[in-house]
Amino acid sequence: DGDGDNDVWEIVGLDAKFPLNQVRVYNRWGELIYTSKEGDYSSSPWDGTYQGAKLPVGSYYYIIEKATDGSIEPINGVVSIIRKI
């Protein structure tokens, strides 16, 4: 909502600990809506938008590849968008 509090999904220390990481976020239909730069998530973290438009309140599926070469098992889960009314 632009108030400077939780406006992006910050994953603290990801780039330092896993320099070959890549983060992907999908909507509930499995459409890829965000992909980070390999090893550089912190330069452009996901901000809850897709193609420049704010996404609706809801749950989104993520996969964090800790190493894009497949040598480390990925982490997956759900991240939710909650907006103030």
C-alpha positions in Angstrom: 0.0 0.0 0.0 3.1 2.2 -0.2 3.4 3.1 3.5 6.9 1.6 3.6 5.9 -1.3 5.9 5.9 -4.7 4.2 5.5 -3.3 0.7 7.8 -6.0 -0.6 8.4 -9.6 0.3 11.8 -9.4 2.0 13.7 -12.7 2.4 16.6 -11.6 4.6 20.0 -13.1 3.9 18.9 -15.2 0.9 21.5 -13.9 -1.5 24.4 -14.1 1.0 23.6 -17.7 2.1 22.6 -19.0 -1.4 24.4 -17.0 -4.1 22.7 -19.1 -6.9 19.2 -18.6 -5.6 16.1 -17.9 -7.7 12.6 -17.1 -6.4 9.4 -17.8 -8.4 5.9 -16.9 -7.4 2.7 -18.4 -9.0 -0.9 -17.6 -8.8 -3.5 -20.2 -7.9 -3.9 -21.3 -11.5 -0.1 -22.1 -11.7 0.7 -19.0 -13.8 4.2 -17.7 -13.2 3.8 -14.1 -12.0 7.3 -13.3 -10.7 10.9 -14.5 -11.2 13.9 -13.0 -9.4 17.3 -12.4 -10.9 19.5 -15.4 -10.2 21.4 -14.8 -7.0 20.1 -11.3 -6.7 16.7 -11.4 -5.1 17.4 -8.4 -2.8 17.8 -6.0 -5.8 14.2 -6.5 -6.9 12.1 -8.3 -4.3 8.5 -9.2 -5.2 6.2 -6.4 -4.5 2.8 -8.1 -4.9 2.4 -6.9 -8.5 2.2 -8.6 -11.9 2.9 -6.7 -15.1 2.8 -3.5 -13.1 -0.7 -4.1 -11.6 -1.4 -4.8 -7.9 -2.5 -8.3 -7.4 -5.7 -9.0 -5.4 -5.7 -10.1 -1.8 -5.0 -13.8 -1.7 -2.5 -16.6 -1.4 0.3 -17.2 -3.9 2.6 -20.2 -4.2 6.3 -19.8 -4.2 9.4 -21.9 -5.0 12.8 -20.8 -3.8 15.6 -22.6 -5.6 18.5 -22.2 -3.3 20.8 -23.3 -6.1 19.7 -23.1 -9.7 21.9 -26.0 -10.6 19.5 -28.4 -8.7 22.2 -29.4 -6.2 20.1 -28.2 -3.2 16.4 -29.1 -2.6 14.1 -26.1 -3.2 11.8 -24.6 -0.6 8.2 -24.0 -1.4 5.2 -22.7 0.4 2.5 -20.0 0.4 2.8 -16.2 0.7 -0.3 -14.1 1.2 -1.2 -10.5 0.1 -3.1 -8.6 2.7 -4.0 -5.0 2.0 -5.4 -2.3 4.4 -8.9 -1.1 3.6 
